[in-house]
Amino acid sequence: MDCLSLYQNGVDRLLECGIADAELESSLFLAFILDVPRSSVLLNLPRCTKKHIDFFNAYIDRRCQHEPFAYIVGCQEFWSLEFKVTPDVLIPRPETELIIEHFSSIFTEKNTPLQVLDCGTGSGVLPITLATLYPQATFTALDVSAKALRVARENSKLHQVSERIVFNQVDFRQPLEFDGPFDVIVSNPPYVDPATFAELQDDVVHFEPHLALDGKGDGFVIVDHLLHTLPVHLKDGGHLFMEIGFDQQQRAEELLRSLPFYGQYKVHKDHAGLPRMIHAVKV
Ligand SMILES: C[S@@+](CC[C@H](N)C(=O)[O-])C[C@H]1O[C@@H](n2cnc3c(N)ncnc32)[C@H](O)[C@@H]1O
């Protein structure tokens, strides 16, 4: 079979299974299997071998069960860096790049020796990306999941920043003991209301770790807990960047206003115009 027919066959099967970006995903699977850039895969197609065809069909079968693309190929891009992902970690989302964007706009001097804490590190995207941008910064990254931390450690080695990140298996709902205080705390905590899990896409609810999604109670319990407990680990004038759910702005602002620790705070919108990230400065 020539690769173009294989690609078209993939598009048809993905469409039948209700995958919206069928053309994009079929071409990405083909590029992954042939190990060529996606930009050139349909322009310059080699002949597909039986091995290529078998791999391609197996990937399409898995995608048709709504297994996320990133888990099938085992990696996901974040801030133009490639990260290993497994079903033990949340697939990094573009909206989380908002934390990197705002962090970079505040700390413009890249050689500042910042001490940064990441709460709920998952695949490690936040500290690892920041470590590549800030060569003098050091990081403490924590997660309750030992399996997630294994993936994060591996990613830190892939990006050659492992010497500057300490990974700790810690439950951030328990009292935290750290060297700190830190210059900056970043966090993308779980913030989904578990009662709404049934409304999430199959790809998310059936495949991504519920530990990474479940914000407990009505979805705001973990954010609430972290906003109360993290400031003690921040230096005066230190910065907190935290992702929240698109519908949690009002509650977050009310809470920030009521707490004595935060001098300034603002909820920033993502590129889709949704309020997604708290930036607060400790007084
Ligand atoms: C939304 S994910 C974020 C992962 C990663 N920072 C990212 O942005 O892709 C939240 C992470 O918090 C971790 N987590 C959940 N509950 C926790 C707890 N009680 N203590 C520490 N980590 C927890 C999960 O294992 C998960 O890796």
The ligand as an ORCA input file, in Angstrom:
! r2SCAN-3c Opt
* xyz 0 1
  C      -3.253     19.173     36.894
  S      -1.869     18.105     37.179
  C      -0.550     19.179     36.666
  C       0.651     18.479     36.129
  C       1.699     19.411     35.501
  N       2.146     20.421     36.457
  C       1.137     20.087     34.263
  O       0.844     21.288     34.335
  O       0.972     19.417     33.240
  C      -1.820     18.115     38.938
  C      -0.735     17.255     39.579
  O      -0.930     17.333     41.003
  C      -0.675     16.074     41.576
  N      -1.425     15.974     42.845
  C      -2.735     15.752     43.029
  N      -3.043     15.743     44.336
  C      -1.888     15.974     44.994
  C      -1.539     16.073     46.374
  N      -2.476     15.939     47.330
  N      -0.271     16.332     46.716
  C       0.679     16.474     45.749
  N       0.429     16.371     44.415
  C      -0.842     16.126     44.048
  C      -1.144     15.077     40.538
  O      -0.509     13.818     40.708
  C      -0.764     15.783     39.227
  O       0.471     15.359     38.772
*
